[in-house]
Amino acid sequence: MYVVIETWTPKPAFFAADEETRKNLFAGIQGAIKQLAEVGVVTLGWGRVEPASQSTSYEWFAVWQAPSKELADVFLGGVEESGWYTYFEQSNVVGELRPVEAVAAEHVTLEVNAK
């Protein structure tokens, strides 16, 4: 299973958009969420980032689950096509969920500049 974590902050274009434009943007997203769910890409939830030590500077987040990297990539392509990036500065994290032990073992053997 893959996870996509989006973090974003509104751009000036979002604040300049009228209420109807904002409503249409989010109505389109809600429609896309239903279509994505049909292929197995589901939102686990959205929220506002709470201030904490070592936290991101972005203000909002969403967590998604996808059955494959290909579907995670399709999801992110849809985000771009929706016009979302016109209104929000965003950073994404995408990766396969694996057991803690496997990731810890990988860290033990890390070398400089290894990817």
Secondary structure by P-SEA (a helix, b strand, c coil): cbbbbbbbbbccccccccaaaaaaaaaaaaaaaaaaaaacccccccccccccccccccccbbbbbbccaaaaaaaaaaaaaacccccccbbbbbbbbbcaaaaaaaaaacccccc
